[in-house]
Amino acid sequence: MRDARLGYLKSVGLRIGVDIGGTFTDLVALDERTGAVLNEKALSTPRALLDGVLHCVDQARVELADCRLVIHGTTIGINALIEEKGARTGLVTTEGFRDVLEIGRGNFLRMYDVLYRRPTPLVPRGRRLEIPERLGARGEVLVPLDEAAVRAAARRLRDEGVEAVAVVFLFSYRNDAHEQRAAEILAEELPGVAISVSHRLTQEWREYERTSTTVVNAYVQPIVDRYLGRFGAGLAGRGFRGQVLITQSNGGAFALEAARAKPVHTIESGPAAGAVGCVSLSQILGLDRLISFDMGGTTAKCAIVERGMVQTTDEYHVEGRPLRIPVIDIKEVSAGGGTIAWIDAGGALALGPQSAGAEPGPVCYGLGGTAPTVTDANVVLGRIDGARFLGGTMPLDAAGATRTIDDAVARPLGLGRDAAAAGVVRLADVKMALAVRSISTERGLDPRDYALVAYGGGGPLHAVAIARELGIPRVVIPPAPSTFSAWGMLATDLRHDLVRTVLEPLDRTDADWADARYAEMQREIEAILPGLGAPVMHRAADLRYLGQEHAVTVAVGKLSDWATLRGEFDAAHERAYRYAAPDVDVQLINLRLTVVYPIERPRLARGEPRTSGTPAFTTRNVYSSRLQQTVEFRVFQRDDLRPGDVLDGPLAVEEPGTTTIVDTRDNLSIEDHGCLIIQVDAFGAMGGVGGSEHRSPRR
């Protein structure tokens, strides 16, 4: 990924990825004709998010009129959900089922947390209205829809001042007629109110999860719809005439209008793009097992990439609320550069979840922040050079950072300045290491078998300490890591996933039956995901032995081989649970179809190896987490490093947007595409402190 400062990128094949974070907005522009790439950052503008995007466009000096594609990841939906600042929402549901949203599954997501409380329903009981109607489990009409009751419910919700309504009827995934008609009536009675209908969002069974998913979609839809409408109009006002795509939580992208109607699919839109970028990186570097680690201004996110695929799930929870949609399996914690450190009631140092965000931001930004943050602590410890932040375009107030660490952390705890700042950094490292452990060790995966790919503005600063904590032997820092998520958007394919519950005995189905249903699903996807060229389709089926609760997903290759599915399921069950039951009947629960329209992915250019000499460096005092004291670090500029360079820590590598910290006993090498490869504890626990010699370039 090269930052091609060629003055002015102008091509009809310009593609732009935009990632709006809690602190910074990132933009990556790709000239598809030449492969040239520009990377830009600007402070996010929470009151008018598009302004931060346009600032990046101006800094990059690109013409939106020359751009054919903008791919955007948004956190608008998840922020509204987490902060409970969504629309005033009502729920229309089958008579007798309005309390499904509150009853849930009767379980505890945090089993041993005695203080755990279920999340407050997004729709209070008074706005959950019941309608006489009923379908049977196979979709047959048992009680006709009472249209007069729907109109009465609409009038009541209008009096309540709702901005959105969710419609969820029992067994609508088998027969959507009642939901369709109810939605028509609500649209007539409530003009301007957003209507979310369950069968348009998820066609899986389990009424609680379907209800929660539909309510979340309704809750965030007016906010996301307004934002994306302004986003599209703002780009058009600057001459953009191309197509806008929005990244989905599943790692794909879909059209702007689809995102406005189904914003629940964008809940993890931003973080998903970084994981998709790691998939491309794994293919470029030939690494089968990666842990993606993205530390931004507000949160840190991690996910597993294995054998060129990012792990996904369709049982996802946000703040205790289940979403029945395909989502990249991401763990997120409140440990970003802007996360605030504070002293709790017991006199102990605590971190987050509060964040300084972009306004006012960390104290060192000089924009009015007063609370100490992780970034302030890194500045105090010399890990960030305030004079060179963002390439020197945004000098930091190191004195202000020092004052806030002294006043808010060091003196209250009776610690020295460095010890206090190191405590903040250490606490952030531990929180992020726990997040990585939750998606690896806690799921039976050994983190020592993986490489940690670190990106975002804070990832390279903290990656080595986290890797050391977990025994991860290797850290990879991609080119331009602070804008890597936006680069990942350029690698995002047009994609949509559809799951349909069928609940049929497997022996009553055949290839023709399956072909008809997959064809119907494909037509439904293509209606909302128009793409160019031939789509790539991935089919799968969820099966279980009769009487079981949970299913096993089995890939479906050629439909002509449908008869072999039983044997493949037995084998998959054997692998997963160490036993199979070939004499027990099998039930087909769900059909799964993924339709992908591939987009040409950006390439990483190969760098020129060093032919003579050694890279230039300066020195400065930096706090070593390994030695727990300040020592002299060599400081290199990333542009000065070449493929084949090999360096021993302690050292720092600076570039616009971030700094990579390589501690004592760690080793850094530069691979052919410019990625930084750090071997953690390269010299063993008893090895000497490296850092004085540059090894000969390797070819």
VOTOR-909890 format. One record per residue (C-alpha): residue in one letter; x, y, z. Coordinates in steps of 0.1 Angstrom, whole numbers, padded with zeros to 4 digits. Each point is the difference from the previous one (the first is absolute). Layout:
["a" [X Y Z]]
...
//
This chain:
["m" [0000 0000 0000]]
["r" [0020 0030 -0012]]
["d" [-0008 0036 0008]]
["a" [0004 0013 -0035]]
["r" [0005 0037 0004]]
["l" [-0003 0006 -0037]]
["g" [-0016 0034 0005]]
["y" [-0034 -0008 -0015]]
["l" [-0017 -0033 -0005]]
["k" [-0022 0003 -0030]]
["s" [-0016 -0031 -0016]]
["v" [-0034 -0011 -0009]]
["g" [0009 -0031 0020]]
["l" [0004 0017 0033]]
["r" [-0013 -0020 0030]]
["i" [-0003 0014 0035]]
["g" [-0003 -0017 0034]]
["v" [-0013 0022 0029]]
["d" [0002 -0010 0037]]
["i" [-0015 0024 0026]]
["g" [0013 -0008 0034]]
["g" [-0006 0015 0034]]
["t" [0031 0022 -0002]]
["f" [0012 0000 -0036]]
["t" [-0015 -0004 -0035]]
["d" [0021 -0020 -0024]]
["l" [0000 0000 -0038]]
["v" [0018 -0022 -0024]]
["a" [-0002 0009 -0037]]
["l" [0011 -0027 -0026]]
["d" [0007 0008 -0036]]
["e" [-0012 -0033 -0016]]
["r" [0020 0007 -0032]]
["t" [0034 0004 0016]]
["g" [-0004 -0015 0035]]
["a" [0011 0033 0016]]
["v" [-0014 0005 0035]]
["l" [-0005 0031 0021]]
["n" [-0006 -0001 0038]]
["e" [-0015 0029 0019]]
["k" [-0012 0006 0036]]
["a" [-0020 0029 0015]]
["l" [-0016 0005 0034]]
["s" [-0036 -0013 0000]]
["t" [-0027 0026 0001]]
["p" [-0028 -0016 0022]]
["r" [-0025 0028 -0006]]
["a" [0003 -0003 -0038]]
["l" [0019 -0033 -0008]]
["l" [0001 0008 -0038]]
["d" [0022 0030 0007]]
["g" [0028 -0023 0012]]
["v" [-0003 -0020 -0032]]
["l" [0002 0031 -0022]]
["h" [0030 0012 0020]]
["c" [0018 -0032 -0009]]
["v" [-0011 0004 -0037]]
["d" [0014 0035 0000]]
["q" [0033 -0011 0016]]
["a" [0003 -0029 -0025]]
["r" [-0007 0025 -0029]]
["v" [-0023 -0024 -0018]]
["e" [-0029 0009 -0021]]
["l" [-0032 -0019 0010]]
["a" [-0012 0005 -0036]]
["d" [0027 -0024 -0011]]
["c" [-0010 -0026 0026]]
["r" [-0022 -0030 -0011]]
["l" [-0003 -0017 0034]]
["v" [-0001 0011 0037]]
["i" [-0001 -0027 0026]]
["h" [-0009 0012 0035]]
["g" [0000 -0017 0034]]
["t" [-0022 0017 0026]]
["t" [-0004 -0002 0038]]
["i" [-0032 0021 0001]]
["g" [-0022 -0030 0006]]
["i" [0020 -0017 0028]]
["n" [0007 0033 0017]]
["a" [-0038 0008 0001]]
["l" [-0006 -0035 0014]]
["i" [0027 0000 0026]]
["e" [-0008 0035 0012]]
["e" [-0038 -0007 -0002]]
["k" [-0005 0031 -0021]]
["g" [-0021 -0016 -0027]]
["a" [-0034 0008 -0013]]
["r" [-0032 -0002 0021]]
["t" [-0012 -0034 -0011]]
["g" [-0032 -0021 0001]]
["l" [-0005 -0038 -0004]]
["v" [-0030 -0017 -0017]]
["t" [-0001 -0037 0007]]
["t" [-0021 -0031 0002]]
["e" [-0026 0000 0028]]
["g" [0015 -0015 0031]]
["f" [0036 0006 -0009]]
["r" [0008 0036 0008]]
["d" [0021 -0010 0030]]
["v" [0024 -0022 -0021]]
["l" [0024 0030 -0001]]
["e" [0002 0001 0037]]
["i" [-0001 -0037 0009]]
["g" [0028 -0009 -0024]]
["r" [0016 -0034 0005]]
["g" [0000 0000 0038]]
["n" [0038 -0003 0001]]
["f" [0028 0022 0011]]
["l" [0026 0012 -0025]]
["r" [0025 0004 0029]]
["m" [-0008 -0030 0021]]
["y" [0022 0008 0030]]
["d" [-0005 0037 0001]]
["v" [-0023 0006 0030]]
["l" [-0005 0036 -0011]]
["y" [-0012 -0009 -0035]]
["r" [-0033 0016 -0010]]
["r" [-0018 -0006 -0032]]
["p" [0000 0029 -0024]]
["t" [-0031 0022 0001]]
["p" [-0023 -0008 -0030]]
["l" [0004 0026 -0027]]
["v" [-0038 0000 -0003]]
["p" [-0018 0005 0034]]
["r" [-0031 -0022 0006]]
["g" [-0024 0027 -0006]]
["r" [0012 0003 -0037]]
["r" [-0001 -0037 -0006]]
["l" [-0034 -0007 -0015]]
["e" [-0016 -0033 -0007]]
["i" [-0020 -0009 -0032]]
["p" [-0025 -0029 -0003]]
["e" [0015 -0023 -0027]]
["r" [0018 -0033 0001]]
["l" [0019 -0023 -0024]]
["g" [0008 -0036 0006]]
["a" [0036 -0014 0001]]
["r" [-0003 -0008 -0038]]
["g" [-0014 0034 -0009]]
["e" [-0037 -0010 -0002]]
["v" [-0025 0027 0012]]
["l" [-0016 -0009 0033]]
["v" [-0013 0035 0008]]
["p" [-0005 0026 -0028]]
["l" [0017 0034 0004]]
["d" [-0023 0025 0018]]
["e" [0006 0030 -0022]]
["a" [-0021 0023 0022]]
["a" [0022 -0009 0029]]
["v" [0031 0010 -0021]]
["r" [-0016 0034 -0008]]
["a" [-0009 0005 0037]]
["a" [0036 -0008 0010]]
["a" [0013 0024 -0026]]
["r" [-0021 0028 0014]]
["r" [0011 -0008 0035]]
["l" [0037 0000 -0010]]
["r" [-0006 0033 -0019]]
["d" [-0013 0015 0033]]
["e" [0032 -0013 0017]]
["g" [0021 0020 -0025]]
["v" [0020 -0030 -0013]]
["e" [0026 0005 -0028]]
["a" [0003 -0038 -0008]]
["v" [-0021 -0031 0003]]
["a" [0012 -0037 0000]]
["v" [-0024 -0026 -0013]]
["v" [0006 -0036 0012]]
["f" [-0026 -0027 -0004]]
["l" [0004 -0037 0010]]
["f" [0013 -0023 -0027]]
["s" [0002 0028 -0026]]
["y" [0031 -0016 -0013]]
["r" [-0023 -0027 -0014]]
["n" [-0028 0023 -0013]]
["d" [0006 0038 -0002]]
["a" [-0036 0009 -0011]]
["h" [-0011 0014 0034]]
["e" [0032 0020 0005]]
["q" [-0002 0014 -0035]]
["r" [-0036 0012 0004]]
["a" [0006 0014 0035]]
["a" [0030 0020 -0014]]
["e" [-0022 0014 -0028]]
["i" [-0027 0011 0025]]
["l" [0026 0016 0024]]
["a" [0016 0018 -0030]]
["e" [-0034 0015 -0009]]
["e" [-0008 0010 0036]]
["l" [0035 0012 0010]]
["p" [0015 0019 -0029]]
["g" [0036 0009 0006]]
["v" [0005 -0027 0026]]
["a" [0026 -0027 -0007]]
["i" [-0015 -0035 -0001]]
["s" [0022 -0030 0006]]
["v" [-0014 -0034 -0008]]
["s" [0016 -0032 0013]]
["h" [-0002 -0022 -0031]]
["r" [0020 0026 -0020]]
["l" [0028 -0001 0025]]
["t" [0003 -0036 0012]]
["q" [-0019 -0031 -0011]]
["e" [0012 -0022 0028]]
["w" [-0020 -0015 0028]]
["r" [0002 0009 0037]]
["e" [-0024 0028 0007]]
["y" [0020 0018 0026]]
["e" [0031 0004 -0022]]
["r" [-0022 0011 -0030]]
["t" [-0018 0025 0022]]
["s" [0032 0014 0014]]
["t" [0016 0003 -0034]]
["t" [-0031 0018 -0015]]
["v" [-0003 0023 0030]]
["v" [0037 0010 -0003]]
["n" [-0004 0007 -0037]]
["a" [-0031 0022 0007]]
["y" [0018 0017 0029]]
["v" [0030 0012 -0020]]
["q" [-0016 0003 -0035]]
["p" [-0011 0037 0002]]
["i" [0034 0011 0013]]
["v" [0020 -0021 -0026]]
["d" [-0024 0009 -0028]]
["r" [0004 0038 0006]]
["y" [0038 -0004 0003]]
["l" [0004 -0020 -0032]]
["g" [-0024 0022 -0019]]
["r" [0021 0031 0010]]
["f" [0032 -0020 -0008]]
["g" [-0011 -0008 -0035]]
["a" [-0013 0035 -0007]]
["g" [0031 0016 0014]]
["l" [0022 -0021 -0024]]
["a" [-0023 0008 -0029]]
["g" [0003 0037 0009]]
["r" [0038 -0003 -0005]]
["g" [-0005 -0015 -0035]]
["f" [0000 -0037 0009]]
["r" [-0020 -0020 -0026]]
["g" [0011 -0035 0008]]
["q" [-0014 -0027 0023]]
["v" [0001 0000 0038]]
["l" [0003 -0033 0018]]
["i" [-0003 -0006 0037]]
["t" [0020 -0027 0018]]
["q" [-0021 -0026 0018]]
["s" [0007 -0018 0032]]
["n" [0006 -0032 -0019]]
["g" [0031 0015 -0018]]
["g" [-0018 0007 -0033]]
["a" [-0015 0031 -0014]]
["f" [-0034 0010 -0013]]
["a" [-0017 0030 -0016]]
["l" [-0007 0032 0018]]
["e" [-0038 -0004 -0003]]
["a" [0002 -0035 0014]]
["a" [0019 0013 0030]]
["r" [-0026 0027 0006]]
["a" [-0027 -0027 0001]]
["k" [0019 -0027 0019]]
["p" [0024 0019 0023]]
["v" [0002 -0029 0024]]
["h" [0024 -0016 -0025]]
["t" [0024 0029 0005]]
["i" [0003 -0002 0038]]
["e" [0036 -0012 -0002]]
["s" [0007 0017 -0034]]
["g" [0032 0018 0009]]
["p" [0019 -0027 0020]]
["a" [-0009 -0027 -0027]]
["a" [0020 0018 -0027]]
["g" [0032 -0003 0020]]
["a" [-0005 -0038 0003]]
["v" [-0007 -0002 -0037]]
["g" [0033 0019 -0006]]
["c" [0017 -0027 0021]]
["v" [-0014 -0027 -0023]]
["s" [0017 0017 -0030]]
["l" [0032 0005 0020]]
["s" [0000 -0037 0010]]
["q" [-0001 -0010 -0037]]
["i" [0028 0025 -0009]]
["l" [0023 -0012 0028]]
["g" [-0010 -0037 -0002]]
["l" [-0010 -0001 0037]]
["d" [-0028 -0024 0008]]
["r" [-0008 0011 0036]]
["l" [-0003 0037 0010]]
["i" [-0016 0019 0029]]
["s" [-0011 0034 -0012]]
["f" [0005 0027 0026]]
["d" [-0014 0035 -0006]]
["m" [0006 0027 0026]]
["g" [-0016 0033 -0009]]
["g" [-0010 0031 0020]]
["t" [-0029 -0015 0019]]
["t" [0002 -0038 0000]]
["a" [0022 -0029 -0009]]
["k" [-0014 -0029 -0022]]
["c" [0014 -0034 -0007]]
["a" [-0011 -0030 -0022]]
["i" [0014 -0033 -0013]]
["v" [0011 -0006 -0036]]
["e" [0007 -0036 -0009]]
["r" [0008 -0016 -0033]]
["g" [-0009 0032 -0019]]
["m" [-0034 0003 0017]]
["v" [-0011 0023 0028]]
["q" [-0022 -0018 0026]]
["t" [-0036 0010 0000]]
["t" [-0030 -0008 0022]]
["d" [-0038 0005 -0002]]
["e" [-0004 0000 0037]]
["y" [0012 0035 0009]]
["h" [-0008 0022 0030]]
["v" [0004 0038 0004]]
["e" [-0004 0011 0036]]
["g" [-0019 -0032 0007]]
["r" [-0023 0003 -0029]]
["p" [0001 -0029 -0026]]
["l" [0002 0007 -0037]]
["r" [-0009 -0029 -0023]]
["i" [0022 0011 -0030]]
["p" [0033 -0011 -0013]]
["v" [0028 0020 0017]]
["i" [0037 -0003 0001]]
["d" [0008 -0013 0034]]
["i" [0016 0031 0015]]
["k" [0009 0007 0036]]
["e" [-0001 0037 0010]]
["v" [0012 0017 0032]]
["s" [0002 0036 0012]]
["a" [0037 0004 -0003]]
["g" [0009 0026 -0027]]
["g" [0024 0029 -0001]]
["g" [-0027 0023 0013]]
["t" [-0012 -0023 0028]]
["i" [0000 0019 0033]]
["a" [0020 -0012 0031]]
["w" [-0016 0007 0034]]
["i" [0002 -0009 0037]]
["d" [-0029 -0021 0012]]
["a" [-0017 0002 0034]]
["g" [0025 -0025 0015]]
["g" [0029 0021 -0011]]
["a" [0011 -0023 -0028]]
["l" [0009 0010 -0035]]
["a" [-0027 -0007 -0026]]
["l" [-0003 0004 -0037]]
["g" [-0032 0008 -0021]]
["p" [-0025 -0006 -0012]]
["q" [-0002 0038 -0003]]
["s" [0019 0015 -0029]]
["a" [0012 0035 -0009]]
["g" [-0009 -0007 -0036]]
["a" [0008 0027 -0026]]
["e" [-0016 0028 0019]]
["p" [0017 0009 0022]]
["g" [0025 -0028 -0005]]
["p" [0030 -0009 0022]]
["v" [0015 0029 0019]]
["c" [0031 -0001 -0022]]
["y" [-0021 0010 -0030]]
["g" [-0005 0034 0015]]
["l" [-0037 0001 -0009]]
["g" [-0013 0005 0035]]
["g" [0003 -0035 0014]]
["t" [0007 -0003 0037]]
["a" [-0001 -0037 0009]]
["p" [0031 -0022 -0003]]
["t" [-0002 -0025 -0029]]
["v" [0021 -0029 -0013]]
["t" [0015 0023 -0027]]
["d" [0010 0025 0027]]
["a" [0018 -0028 0019]]
["n" [0018 -0010 -0032]]
["v" [0012 0035 -0006]]
["v" [0012 0003 0036]]
["l" [0020 -0032 -0004]]
["g" [0017 0012 -0032]]
["r" [-0018 -0027 -0020]]
["i" [-0015 0027 -0022]]
["d" [0020 0029 -0012]]
["g" [-0023 0030 0004]]
["a" [0019 0021 -0025]]
["r" [-0004 -0027 -0028]]
["f" [-0036 -0010 0006]]
["l" [-0018 -0006 -0033]]
["g" [0032 0008 -0018]]
["g" [0004 0033 0019]]
["t" [-0033 0014 -0013]]
["m" [-0016 -0002 0035]]
["p" [0026 0007 0027]]
["l" [-0011 -0013 0034]]
["d" [0000 0019 0033]]
["a" [0025 -0022 0020]]
["a" [0000 0024 0029]]
["g" [-0038 -0003 0003]]
["a" [0002 -0038 -0001]]
["t" [0026 0001 0028]]
["r" [-0022 0023 0022]]
["t" [-0031 -0022 -0003]]
["i" [0019 -0032 0007]]
["d" [0016 0017 0031]]
["d" [-0032 0015 0013]]
["a" [-0026 -0027 -0008]]
["v" [0021 -0032 0004]]
["a" [0035 0004 0015]]
["r" [-0008 0021 0031]]
["p" [-0033 -0017 0010]]
["l" [0017 -0034 -0002]]
["g" [0033 0012 0016]]
["l" [0020 -0011 -0030]]
["g" [0027 0016 -0021]]
["r" [-0009 0014 -0034]]
["d" [0015 -0029 -0021]]
["a" [-0015 -0026 0023]]
["a" [-0035 0016 -0002]]
["a" [0002 0003 -0038]]
["a" [0013 -0036 -0003]]
["g" [-0029 -0011 0021]]
["v" [-0025 0014 -0024]]
["v" [0018 -0016 -0030]]
["r" [0003 -0033 0019]]
["l" [-0037 0000 0008]]
["a" [-0009 0006 -0036]]
["d" [0024 -0029 -0010]]
["v" [-0017 -0024 0024]]
["k" [-0035 0010 -0011]]
["m" [0009 -0006 -0036]]
["a" [0019 -0032 0007]]
["l" [-0032 -0013 0018]]
["a" [-0020 0008 -0032]]
["v" [0024 -0020 -0021]]
["r" [0000 -0029 0025]]
["s" [-0038 0000 -0002]]
["i" [0000 -0009 -0037]]
["s" [0029 -0023 0002]]
["t" [0009 -0019 0032]]
["e" [-0036 0000 0013]]
["r" [-0011 -0017 -0033]]
["g" [0027 -0026 0001]]
["l" [0024 0018 -0024]]
["d" [0036 0004 0010]]
["p" [0011 0036 -0007]]
["r" [0036 -0012 -0004]]
["d" [-0011 -0015 -0033]]
["y" [-0010 0034 -0014]]
["a" [0016 0033 -0011]]
["l" [-0014 0032 0014]]
["v" [-0008 0026 -0028]]
["a" [-0001 0034 0017]]
["y" [-0015 0031 -0016]]
["g" [-0019 0032 0009]]
["g" [0016 0030 0016]]
["g" [0008 -0019 0032]]
["g" [0005 -0036 -0011]]
["p" [0037 0002 -0008]]
["l" [0007 0018 0033]]
["h" [-0014 -0028 0021]]
["a" [0002 -0031 -0022]]
["v" [0034 -0014 0012]]
["a" [-0010 0003 0037]]
["i" [-0033 -0018 -0007]]
["a" [0018 -0027 -0020]]
["r" [0024 -0005 0028]]
["e" [-0028 -0003 0025]]
["l" [-0016 -0028 -0020]]
["g" [0031 -0018 -0013]]
["i" [-0007 0010 -0036]]
["p" [0034 -0003 -0018]]
["r" [-0005 0024 -0029]]
["v" [-0015 0034 -0006]]
["v" [-0008 0014 -0035]]
["i" [-0004 0037 -0006]]
["p" [-0014 0007 -0035]]
["p" [0009 0030 -0020]]
["a" [-0019 0031 0010]]
["p" [-0015 -0017 0030]]
["s" [-0019 0030 0013]]
["t" [-0023 -0001 -0031]]
["f" [0000 -0038 -0005]]
["s" [-0037 -0004 0007]]
["a" [-0007 0024 -0029]]
["w" [0023 -0020 -0022]]
["g" [-0019 -0031 0011]]
["m" [-0031 0016 -0014]]
["l" [0016 0001 -0034]]
["a" [0003 -0038 0003]]
["t" [-0036 -0004 0008]]
["d" [-0022 -0020 -0024]]
["l" [-0036 0006 -0007]]
["r" [-0016 -0027 0021]]
["h" [-0032 -0010 0017]]
["d" [-0009 -0030 0022]]
["l" [-0034 -0016 0002]]
["v" [-0011 -0027 0025]]
["r" [-0034 -0016 -0004]]
["t" [-0016 -0024 0026]]
["v" [-0016 -0030 -0017]]
["l" [-0003 -0026 0029]]
["e" [-0004 -0030 -0023]]
["p" [0011 -0037 0005]]
["l" [0031 -0003 -0022]]
["d" [-0013 -0033 -0016]]
["r" [-0030 0019 -0013]]
["t" [0021 0024 -0021]]
["d" [0020 -0005 -0032]]
["a" [0021 0020 -0024]]
["d" [-0029 0014 -0019]]
["w" [-0016 0012 0032]]
["a" [0032 0016 0012]]
["d" [0006 0016 -0034]]
["a" [-0034 0017 -0001]]
["r" [0005 0015 0035]]
["y" [0036 0011 -0006]]
["a" [-0011 0016 -0033]]
["e" [-0028 0019 0018]]
["m" [0026 0012 0026]]
["q" [0023 0011 -0027]]
["r" [-0027 0021 -0017]]
["e" [-0007 0016 0033]]
["i" [0036 0009 0006]]
["e" [0006 0013 -0036]]
["a" [-0030 0023 0004]]
["i" [0018 0019 0027]]
["l" [0036 -0006 -0011]]
["p" [0003 0010 -0037]]
["g" [0035 -0008 -0011]]
["l" [0021 -0003 -0031]]
["g" [0013 -0032 -0015]]
["a" [-0007 -0035 0012]]
["p" [-0007 -0005 0037]]
["v" [0019 -0025 0022]]
["m" [-0025 -0021 0021]]
["h" [0007 -0019 0032]]
["r" [-0027 -0024 0012]]
["a" [-0002 -0017 0033]]
["a" [-0026 -0017 0022]]
["d" [-0006 -0003 0037]]
["l" [-0009 -0035 0011]]
["r" [-0005 -0019 0033]]
["y" [-0010 -0034 0012]]
["l" [-0037 -0001 0009]]
["g" [-0005 0010 0036]]
["q" [0032 0022 0002]]
["e" [-0001 0037 0008]]
["h" [0030 0013 -0020]]
["a" [0010 -0006 -0036]]
["v" [0032 -0005 -0020]]
["t" [0006 0020 -0031]]
["v" [0011 -0020 -0030]]
["a" [0012 0015 -0033]]
["v" [-0021 -0010 -0031]]
["g" [0021 -0004 -0031]]
["k" [-0018 -0012 -0032]]
["l" [-0037 -0003 0005]]
["s" [0002 -0032 -0020]]
["d" [0019 -0015 0030]]
["w" [-0029 0009 0024]]
["a" [-0004 -0038 0008]]
["t" [0035 0000 0016]]
["l" [-0010 0028 0025]]
["r" [-0010 -0026 0026]]
["g" [0034 -0016 0000]]
["e" [0018 0034 0001]]
["f" [-0021 0010 0030]]
["d" [0009 -0032 0019]]
["a" [0037 0006 -0007]]
["a" [-0003 0037 0011]]
["h" [-0018 -0010 0032]]
["e" [0027 -0025 0006]]
["r" [0027 0027 -0004]]
["a" [-0018 0024 0022]]
["y" [-0013 -0022 0028]]
["r" [0020 -0033 -0003]]
["y" [-0030 -0021 -0009]]
["a" [-0025 -0005 -0027]]
["a" [-0034 -0018 0000]]
["p" [-0006 -0013 -0036]]
["d" [-0031 -0019 0011]]
["v" [-0018 0031 0013]]
["d" [-0022 0022 -0023]]
["v" [0014 0033 -0011]]
["q" [-0019 0033 -0001]]
["l" [0008 0028 -0024]]
["i" [-0003 0033 0019]]
["n" [0013 0028 -0022]]
["l" [0012 0006 -0035]]
["r" [0028 0025 -0003]]
["l" [0010 0019 -0032]]
["t" [0027 0026 -0004]]
["v" [0001 0019 -0033]]
["v" [0033 0019 -0007]]
["y" [0009 0024 -0028]]
["p" [0038 0002 0003]]
["i" [0017 0034 -0003]]
["e" [0036 0001 -0011]]
["r" [0020 0004 0032]]
["p" [0028 0026 0005]]
["r" [0035 -0013 -0002]]
["l" [0030 0006 0022]]
["a" [0030 0012 -0021]]
["r" [0033 -0017 0006]]
["g" [0027 0023 0013]]
["e" [0036 0004 -0012]]
["p" [0025 -0018 0023]]
["r" [0029 0020 0014]]
["t" [0031 -0002 -0021]]
["s" [0024 0017 0024]]
["g" [0003 0017 0034]]
["t" [-0024 -0001 0029]]
["p" [-0032 0019 0008]]
["a" [0004 0033 0017]]
["f" [-0013 0004 0035]]
["t" [-0001 0025 0029]]
["t" [-0003 -0009 0037]]
["r" [-0023 0010 0028]]
["n" [-0009 -0012 0035]]
["v" [-0030 -0023 0000]]
["y" [-0016 -0020 0028]]
["s" [0006 -0037 -0005]]
["s" [-0029 -0021 0012]]
["r" [0023 -0030 0001]]
["l" [0027 0016 0022]]
["q" [-0025 0023 0019]]
["q" [0023 0029 -0004]]
["t" [0009 0027 -0025]]
["v" [0028 -0009 -0024]]
["e" [0015 0013 -0032]]
["f" [-0020 -0012 -0031]]
["r" [0012 0004 -0036]]
["v" [-0027 0017 -0020]]
["f" [-0004 -0008 -0037]]
["q" [-0023 0015 -0026]]
["r" [-0019 -0027 -0018]]
["d" [0006 0016 -0034]]
["d" [0038 -0006 0006]]
["l" [-0004 -0038 0006]]
["r" [0004 -0024 -0029]]
["p" [-0009 -0037 -0006]]
["g" [0027 -0022 0015]]
["d" [0009 0024 0028]]
["v" [0003 -0017 0034]]
["l" [0002 0019 0032]]
["d" [0001 -0009 0037]]
["g" [-0020 0019 0027]]
["p" [-0004 0022 0019]]
["l" [-0011 0022 -0029]]
["a" [-0030 0019 -0013]]
["v" [-0012 0004 -0036]]
["e" [-0018 0032 -0007]]
["e" [-0024 0008 -0028]]
["p" [-0030 0023 -0006]]
["g" [-0028 -0013 0023]]
["t" [0018 -0023 0024]]
["t" [0032 -0013 0015]]
["t" [0012 -0036 0003]]
["i" [0017 -0009 0033]]
["v" [0025 -0028 -0001]]
["d" [0013 -0007 0035]]
["t" [0032 -0017 0012]]
["r" [0006 -0036 -0010]]
["d" [-0023 0005 -0030]]
["n" [0010 -0001 -0036]]
["l" [-0013 0020 -0030]]
["s" [0003 -0009 -0037]]
["i" [-0015 0015 -0031]]
["e" [-0017 -0024 -0024]]
["d" [-0002 0005 -0038]]
["h" [-0033 0020 0001]]
["g" [0012 0023 0027]]
["c" [-0018 -0017 0029]]
["l" [0018 0002 0034]]
["i" [0005 -0035 0014]]
["i" [0008 0000 0037]]
["q" [0013 -0032 0016]]
["v" [-0010 0003 0037]]
["d" [0026 -0012 0025]]
["a" [0023 -0009 -0029]]
["f" [0029 -0004 0024]]
["g" [-0018 -0019 0027]]
["a" [-0007 0011 0036]]
["m" [0037 -0001 0010]]
["g" [0013 0016 -0032]]
["g" [0020 0032 -0001]]
["v" [-0014 0034 -0008]]
["g" [0003 0007 -0037]]
["g" [-0001 0033 -0018]]
["s" [0035 0010 -0010]]
["e" [0005 -0017 -0033]]
["h" [-0017 -0001 -0034]]
["r" [0002 -0035 -0016]]
["s" [0009 -0004 -0036]]
["p" [-0029 0002 -0024]]
["r" [-0014 -0034 -0010]]
["r" [-0010 -0008 -0035]]
//
